[in-house]
Amino acid sequence: MIKFKKFVFNTFSENTFVVWDEQSGEAMIIDPGCGNKSEEEELSSFISKNNLTIKFMVNTHCHIDHIMGCNFVFDKYKPKYFIPKEDEPLLQNGKTQASLFGIELGALPEPGEYLTENTVLKLGKVQPILFFTPGHSPGAYCFYFEEEKICFTGDVLFEGSIGRTDLWGADSKTLLNSIKTKLYTLPDDVKIYPGHGESSTIGDEKKYNPFIRGQKQY
């Protein structure tokens, strides 16, 4: 059975998730955003207290707020590191992204592998289904745990909102299509956990999300 813990990190109030298999203790960190020593300690203390083995580190996408803690996690736990290949230019320009906000960012780790919809991220006997959902960034991915009916949506779909499309490589039509053809095919009772803000459900977003409501559903 999968369990998870949300941390709200850095000046962007980014949601970092530690997801683990309760039986084996194998874990993945989604979008490590810890931006200072205190946040690094908060994350590492939780991992230590729960005797977790960090097997994977993944980025749903590579905007600055979602990659700030990658170097810390990679150096401390040596996980397999996956990013969307289409977002590699964002990772490579992480320092430039950071400088735009007056943030100093150290060297970022090199990704070991690239995400695809066929990537296997097995925690114990459980693994998420990966959805390629570009639009907010060129290579954004979502992670869906079918049995638990939870989906980590990065900055694709939020409670009552969608990801920004005024950034490099973003496209509003592509984003809406990703939501309609991938996320909106999930059962209505699936809970979504986005990269910022609070959780919601697929059903509620179909009904109430003002950016998509009333548009043709696929």
C-alpha positions as a printed NumPy array, in Angstrom:
array([[  0.   ,   0.   ,   0.   ],
       [  1.241,   3.466,  -0.922],
       [  1.506,   6.283,   1.603],
       [  2.735,   9.816,   1.038],
       [  3.696,  13.008,   2.802],
       [  3.415,  16.549,   1.428],
       [  5.935,  19.258,   2.264],
       [  5.429,  22.895,   1.309],
       [  8.833,  24.326,   0.452],
       [ 10.627,  27.461,  -0.763],
       [  9.394,  30.959,  -1.546],
       [  7.038,  29.609,  -4.206],
       [  5.098,  27.4  ,  -1.74 ],
       [  5.858,  24.366,  -3.857],
       [  4.526,  20.948,  -2.896],
       [  7.21 ,  18.293,  -2.54 ],
       [  5.941,  14.73 ,  -2.117],
       [  7.574,  11.715,  -0.538],
       [  5.704,   8.615,  -1.72 ],
       [  6.478,   5.182,  -0.332],
       [  5.386,   1.566,  -0.185],
       [  4.388,   0.852,   3.391],
       [  5.567,  -2.758,   3.344],
       [  9.019,  -2.353,   1.803],
       [  9.812,   1.228,   2.75 ],
       [ 10.929,   1.953,  -0.814],
       [ 10.228,   5.588,  -1.667],
       [ 10.314,   8.204,  -4.379],
       [ 10.573,  11.957,  -4.015],
       [  8.509,  13.979,  -6.469],
       [  9.785,  17.502,  -7.168],
       [ 12.199,  18.133,  -4.296],
       [ 11.865,  21.861,  -3.711],
       [ 13.648,  22.361,  -0.392],
       [ 15.337,  25.721,  -0.65 ],
       [ 17.306,  26.107,   2.59 ],
       [ 18.979,  24.092,   5.341],
       [ 15.878,  24.075,   7.527],
       [ 13.763,  22.569,   4.756],
       [ 16.474,  20.041,   3.932],
       [ 16.515,  18.981,   7.575],
       [ 12.716,  18.717,   7.66 ],
       [ 12.779,  16.399,   4.657],
       [ 15.702,  14.253,   5.795],
       [ 14.353,  13.939,   9.333],
       [ 11.068,  12.58 ,   8.037],
       [ 12.849,  10.084,   5.797],
       [ 15.069,   8.913,   8.649],
       [ 12.227,   8.699,  11.175],
       [ 10.205,   6.497,   8.838],
       [ 13.159,   4.326,   7.758],
       [ 12.565,   5.027,   4.077],
       [ 14.867,   4.04 ,   1.236],
       [ 14.867,   6.72 ,  -1.458],
       [ 14.87 ,   4.696,  -4.646],
       [ 13.814,   7.367,  -7.151],
       [ 13.869,  11.132,  -7.528],
       [ 11.573,  12.466, -10.244],
       [ 10.656,  15.865, -11.596],
       [  7.18 ,  16.324, -13.009],
       [  8.812,  19.237, -14.855],
       [ 11.935,  21.34 , -14.405],
       [ 10.864,  24.831, -13.394],
       [ 13.038,  26.356, -10.686],
       [ 10.607,  25.845,  -7.789],
       [ 10.47 ,  22.099,  -8.465],
       [ 14.212,  21.468,  -8.778],
       [ 15.704,  23.539,  -5.951],
       [ 16.244,  20.515,  -3.718],
       [ 17.447,  18.071,  -6.355],
       [ 21.123,  18.464,  -5.563],
       [ 20.556,  17.88 ,  -1.831],
       [ 18.438,  14.758,  -2.374],
       [ 20.748,  13.348,  -5.028],
       [ 23.899,  13.853,  -2.967],
       [ 22.401,  12.476,   0.239],
       [ 20.437,   9.473,  -1.031],
       [ 21.897,   8.644,  -4.475],
       [ 18.516,   7.76 ,  -6.018],
       [ 17.888,   7.043,  -9.675],
       [ 17.031,  10.447, -11.142],
       [ 14.382,  10.868, -13.843],
       [ 13.279,  14.015, -15.687],
       [ 11.245,  14.685, -18.829],
       [ 13.71 ,  14.855, -21.712],
       [ 11.79 ,  17.766, -23.208],
       [ 12.453,  19.76 , -20.024],
       [ 16.206,  19.177, -19.984],
       [ 16.932,  22.723, -21.256],
       [ 15.133,  24.033, -18.154],
       [ 17.284,  21.888, -15.887],
       [ 20.461,  22.899, -17.687],
       [ 19.492,  26.545, -17.218],
       [ 18.511,  26.115, -13.581],
       [ 20.971,  28.764, -12.396],
       [ 19.58 ,  31.242, -14.91 ],
       [ 16.039,  30.49 , -13.763],
       [ 17.104,  31.022, -10.168],
       [ 18.903,  34.295, -10.887],
       [ 15.687,  35.788, -12.27 ],
       [ 14.267,  35.539,  -8.752],
       [ 17.431,  36.547,  -6.921],
       [ 18.055,  32.956,  -5.81 ],
       [ 21.472,  31.326,  -5.661],
       [ 21.402,  27.746,  -6.878],
       [ 24.258,  25.269,  -6.748],
       [ 25.149,  22.755,  -9.416],
       [ 22.281,  20.464, -10.331],
       [ 22.721,  16.705, -10.826],
       [ 22.678,  15.121, -14.241],
       [ 19.557,  13.023, -14.837],
       [ 20.217,   9.33 , -15.08 ],
       [ 17.19 ,   8.533, -17.215],
       [ 14.311,  10.236, -18.98 ],
       [ 10.655,   9.738, -18.196],
       [  8.356,   8.08 , -20.713],
       [  4.891,   6.644, -20.333],
       [  6.564,   3.221, -20.208],
       [  8.989,   4.082, -17.391],
       [  8.798,   1.617, -14.49 ],
       [  9.069,   3.228, -11.036],
       [  8.32 ,   0.256,  -8.814],
       [  8.06 ,   0.762,  -5.063],
       [  7.77 ,  -2.667,  -3.51 ],
       [  5.068,  -4.256,  -5.635],
       [  3.399,  -0.968,  -6.571],
       [  4.163,   1.386,  -9.429],
       [  2.491,   4.502, -10.828],
       [  1.063,   4.916, -14.284],
       [  2.825,   7.79 , -16.023],
       [  0.968,  10.315, -18.166],
       [  2.778,  12.628, -20.567],
       [  0.933,  15.911, -20.073],
       [  2.79 ,  18.778, -21.789],
       [  1.525,  22.32 , -21.961],
       [  2.709,  24.006, -18.781],
       [  6.182,  22.905, -19.792],
       [  7.281,  20.965, -22.882],
       [  7.674,  17.675, -21.035],
       [  5.409,  17.631, -17.982],
       [  4.368,  14.282, -16.482],
       [  1.739,  13.175, -13.955],
       [  1.978,  10.098, -11.719],
       [ -1.158,   8.03 , -11.097],
       [ -1.44 ,   5.291,  -8.481],
       [ -4.465,   3.386,  -9.7  ],
       [ -5.269,   1.254,  -6.644],
       [ -5.081,   4.185,  -4.244],
       [ -6.851,   6.495,  -6.739],
       [ -4.371,   9.331,  -6.29 ],
       [ -2.613,  11.337,  -8.975],
       [  0.291,  13.731,  -8.535],
       [ -0.332,  16.355, -11.194],
       [  2.626,  18.719, -10.888],
       [  1.66 ,  22.097, -12.335],
       [ -0.735,  20.668, -14.924],
       [ -4.018,  20.664, -12.992],
       [ -4.769,  22.445,  -9.714],
       [ -7.79 ,  22.863,  -7.49 ],
       [ -9.839,  25.271,  -9.587],
       [ -7.007,  26.183, -11.91 ],
       [ -4.462,  24.979, -14.464],
       [ -0.774,  25.562, -15.048],
       [  0.578,  28.814, -16.403],
       [  1.182,  28.982, -20.135],
       [  3.157,  32.231, -20.336],
       [  6.502,  30.563, -19.65 ],
       [  9.136,  29.107, -21.995],
       [  7.863,  26.133, -23.968],
       [  4.298,  26.416, -22.66 ],
       [  1.185,  26.276, -24.806],
       [ -2.417,  26.673, -23.651],
       [ -4.02 ,  24.432, -26.279],
       [ -1.531,  21.671, -25.552],
       [ -2.153,  21.967, -21.808],
       [ -5.937,  21.79 , -22.149],
       [ -5.623,  18.801, -24.46 ],
       [ -3.367,  17.028, -21.943],
       [ -5.93 ,  17.543, -19.198],
       [ -8.878,  16.427, -21.302],
       [ -7.309,  13.395, -22.949],
       [ -5.254,  12.108, -20.019],
       [ -6.372,  13.342, -16.591],
       [-10.076,  13.648, -17.368],
       [-10.184,   9.997, -18.425],
       [ -9.567,   9.008, -14.799],
       [-12.461,   8.115, -12.464],
       [-14.204,  11.085, -10.857],
       [-13.194,   9.993,  -7.346],
       [ -9.464,  10.098,  -8.083],
       [ -7.809,  12.659,  -5.809],
       [ -5.301,  14.999,  -7.38 ],
       [ -2.301,  16.391,  -5.531],
       [ -0.82 ,  19.305,  -7.463],
       [  2.518,  21.063,  -7.268],
       [  0.998,  24.009,  -5.392],
       [ -2.063,  24.445,  -3.217],
       [ -4.571,  21.915,  -1.976],
       [ -5.904,  18.61 ,  -3.259],
       [ -9.065,  18.135,  -5.282],
       [-10.761,  15.384,  -7.275],
       [-11.072,  14.754, -10.97 ],
       [-14.854,  14.947, -10.639],
       [-14.787,  18.347,  -8.958],
       [-12.418,  19.753, -11.554],
       [-14.652,  18.505, -14.367],
       [-17.595,  20.284, -12.753],
       [-16.077,  23.458, -11.39 ],
       [-12.72 ,  24.248, -12.941],
       [-13.402,  27.576, -14.726],
       [-10.586,  27.098, -17.233],
       [-12.026,  23.89 , -18.654],
       [-15.71 ,  23.782, -17.683],
       [-18.043,  23.829, -20.636],
       [-15.389,  22.778, -23.117],
       [-15.796,  19.562, -25.059],
       [-14.624,  16.535, -23.114],
       [-12.833,  13.713, -24.912]])
